[in-house]
Amino acid sequence: MNTWEVYAVKYADRNARTRADSFILDDDHDAPHDMDYFIWVLRQGARVILVDTGYDEEEAKLRGRPIRMDPRKALQPLGLQPEDIGEIIVTHLHYDHAGGLALFPNAHIHLQAREMAFATGPCMCSDSLRAPFTGEHVCEAVRKLYAGKLTFHDHDAEIADGVSVHWIGGHSMGLQAVRVRTQAGWMILASDAAHYYENLFKRKLFPIVADAGQMLRGFDRLTRLASTPELIVPGHDPLVRKIFADGPAAHITRLDQGPIKELFL
């Protein structure tokens, strides 16, 4: 069976954080805790699927969260231009995952139907639930819908041979993870179903949560979907860049060959 190459592409980080920003009821809540921001590239021959889009300079200024590199520029070492991206799996519509939808004009996007319903429904009347969303990004997803460039999924769906999406929920009501067949086995791009390895393996809830029970059950589902726990890739953990191999540039990590170092927590 054909396998996919998988790359994690870092475009931003936030290093003025503490463990209280990453874990509910952490014993060492004042300790520093860094966060990386990634998008992911799946490639099999000429076919490329982008997982999430990051966010751009405009959003960075609005939120006071600078990016190190425009997502379009970050993809260039992989030989990709924005116009080359024909498919995007959007794991959820939070600003750091869907904030660059307008950067990829030719892309058809894949989204859980319940994520669109969540992001446009009555829950957005709550300041706390609305905070990770930006209205313009949600509107861009609606524009894709009306342009015939959006496919909704309900729970699990195959996107391509060896690539599927799986509804998890928890962090956002329509959050989906991505399962990819690689030479190392079935890999799970958890996105924000597990921001950090510690969320997953120590079952620690991330503070931005729409449904705590779903988040906890999601940790178990990620484990069932992956060939081995080592092939679960969290969405924001700097450790990813330390335990997987370097890619074609300093900000790119190759994932599909499996980890090259053992994870210690």
N, C-alpha and C positions, 0 to 999 in steps of 0.2 A: 504493500500500500504506500502511496505517496505521502511524504511528510512535508511539514512547513518549517521554514525558517521563522524565528521569532526574535524581535529586537525590542528592547526597552529604550526609549529615547527621552532623556532628561532635558527639560526646558526651563525648569525653575526650581527653587528651593526656599524654604523658610526655616531659618536657624535660630530665631529669637522666640522659641517656644519652650514649654516645659511639659513634663509628663502629664500634668493635669489637662493639657490640651489634647492628649492622645488616649487617656484611659480614665474611666470613671472609677472613683474610689481607689486610686493608686496610693500605695504606702509612701512613695517618694515623690509627691506631687510637684515639688519645687525644682526638681532636677531638670537640667536642660534636655530637650528631646527634639532633634532635627527632623525635618520632613523634606523629601524629594517629590517633585512633580514629574510624572511621566505621561507620554503617549506610547502606544505600542504598534509595531509594524509586523504583519504576517505576510510572508512572501513564499510563493510556490511558482517557480518559473516566472512567467510574465504577469501572473496575477498577484495583485497586492490588495490587502485589506487593512485599513487603518482602524485601530481601536482607540476611540476617543480623539479629541482634537486639541486639548489644552486651551489656553486663553491668550489673548493678544495684548499689545501695549495699552490700548484704550481701557480694557478691563483692569489691567495691572494698575493703572493710575487711579481708576475709580475706587478700587479696593485698597490701595496703598500696599499692594503685594507685587513688587517688581518681578519680572521674568528675566532670566539670564539670556534667553534666546527666543526669537519668534519661532513658533512651531514650524512654519514653512522653511525657515533657514535650518532648523534642527534636523529636518529630513534630508537635506541635500547630500550629506556624506553617503547616504544609501542610494543616491542617484535618482531621487524623487523630487518632482516639482508639484506644486499644488494641483495643477491641471491633470496630473497623472493619477490622482486618487479618485477611483470610481466607486468605492464602497467604504463606508464607515460604520462600524458597530459602535453605537453610543451606549455605554454602560448605564449612564443616567444623565440627567440634564443639569446637574450642578455646574456652576460657572467654570470650574477647572477641568471639566471633562467634556463639556459641550460649548465652551466659550469661543471656539474657533470654527464653528460650523460654516460661517460665511467665508472663511479663508479657502475653502475647497469647493469651488463652484460646480464641479462636475459630479460631485459625489451623491450617491444614493445611500440613505442611512437606514439602519436597522435599530429599532427601538421597541421596548416593551410597551404595549398599549396602556398598561396601568401607570407607567411613568408619565405619559402625556396627560392622562386623566388626573394624576396627582399634581403635576406642575401647573395645570390650568383649572383646578377645582377649588372647592371651599377651604381645603387645608392651607392654601396660600393666603388666607386671611390672617393667619398666625404669623407674627413677626419672626418667631424662632424657626418655624418650618420653612418660611420663605427666604430666610437669609442666605442660604447657599445657592439660590437660584438668581439669575438675572433675567428680567423680562424680555430683553431684546434677544437673548439666546433661545428662549422658549418660542418667541415669535419666529425666529429663523427656522426652527424645527417645523412650525406650522406652515411657513412658506414652502419648505421642502414637501410637506404633505400635499399642498395645493398645486405644486408643480409636478406631482406624480413621482417624487423622488424619496419617498419614505415607505418602508414596509414595517407594519406593526407585527409583533410576535406576542404570543400568549404562553407564558412559561417557557418550555424548551422548544428549540427549533434549529434545524440544520441550515447554515448559511452557505457552506460549500463542503465538498468531500473532505472530512477531517477538521472542520470548524463548525462549532455549534454554540448557541447561547442558552443560558440557563437562568431562569428567574430566581433571585435570592431574596430581594427585599431587605428590610432592616434599616439600613442607613438612609435610603430613599425607597419609597414604596415600590417603584418599578426597577430597582437596581438589578442588572443582569451581569453574570460572570461569563467568560468566554473559555471554551474548552478547545484545545488545539492538539492535533496529532503531530508529535515531533519525533525525531530520532531517539530521544531519551524516554519517550512514552507520552501518555496523555497529560498535557500541561494545562493548568488552570490559571488564567489571568483573572485574579480575584477582583481587580479594581478596588472599590471601597467596601466590598464585602469583608475585606480584611485590610485595613490600612497598613498594618505592621504584622510581622510574624508573631509578635507578642499578643496582638489581639486574637489571632487564630489559635496558637498553640497553648496559650494560658487563659483563653476564653475571657478576655477582658473587653468590655464594651467600649467602643469609641463614643465620645460625648455627643456628636451630632447623630441622632438616631430618631427615626420616625416610628420604629416598632422594635423594642428591645428583644422580645421573644423571637421575632423573625431573624434578628441579627445573630442571636445565639444558635438557632437552628441552622442558619446559613453556614456557620463554621463547620458543622458536621457535614453539610451537603458538599461543601468544597472538598473535604477530605474524601468523600465517597466518589467524587467525580475524577479526581486525579489518580494516576497510576501509583504514585507514591506521594507522601506529604511534602517531600523536597521539591516536587514539581508544582506546588502552589506558589504563585508569585503575587505578593501583596502589592497594593496600589501605590504606596507612598514611602516604603521603607528604604533608607539609604543602604541597608545591608545587602539589598539585591545587587548593587554594583560591586560589592566585595566578594560575593560567593559565586557569581557567574562570570563568564569570560568577557574580556574587552571586545568591543565592536570596532568598526572602522574609524571611529573618532572618540575623543575622550568622554563625550556625553552619551555615548551609545554602548549598550551592553547586549551581548548575544546570549539568548536564553535557551534556544532549542537543543543545544548539546548537553544540557543539564548542568547542575552546579559543579564547580571545580574545587570548592572548599566546603567543609562541613559547617553547618550552622550551629552556633552556640548561643543560647539565650540565658 
